[in-house]
Amino acid sequence: NCELGLGLMNELEAIITKLKPNMDPNFRLFMTALPHPEFPLGLLQMCTKVTNEPPAGLKAGLLRSYTPGVMVDQDKIERVDTPQWRQLLFALCFLHSIVQERRKFSP
């Protein structure tokens, strides 16, 4: 979470600017950050921004959990061949969806 180290982000912006002419075109640096008013704008302008919003509603959250490549795919469902495994997996996805939905109501 880069917003916790704003001083380092200012230094990182200077380092990347200095190294950019000699940088390999395939170089990628992945960072995560929450919005912060003091985050260096130059660093943000150099980046490709991606956002991930939780789905709205319990049903949408469960459907997203069972979308292949997100959390649960067919391989994970069939990994253990007991009925309790599928029930546990569903309970975990259900709990995750409830927590995501309840985040809207926390301070």
Stockholm file with secondary structure:
# STOCKHOLM 1.0

chainA/1-107         NCELGLGLMNELEAIITKLKPNMDPNFRLFMTALPHPEFPLGLLQMCTKVTNEPPAGLKAGLLRSYTPGVMVDQDKIERVDTPQWRQLLFALCFLHSIVQERRKFSP
#=GR chainA/1-107 SS CGGGCHHHHHHHHHHHHHHGGGSCTTCCCCCCCCCCTTSCHHHHHHSCCCCCCCCSSHHHHHHHHTSTTTSCCHHHHHSSCSHHHHHHHHHHHHHHHHHHHHGGGCC
#=GC SS_cons         CGGGCHHHHHHHHHHHHHHGGGSCTTCCCCCCCCCCTTSCHHHHHHSCCCCCCCCSSHHHHHHHHTSTTTSCCHHHHHSSCSHHHHHHHHHHHHHHHHHHHHGGGCC
//
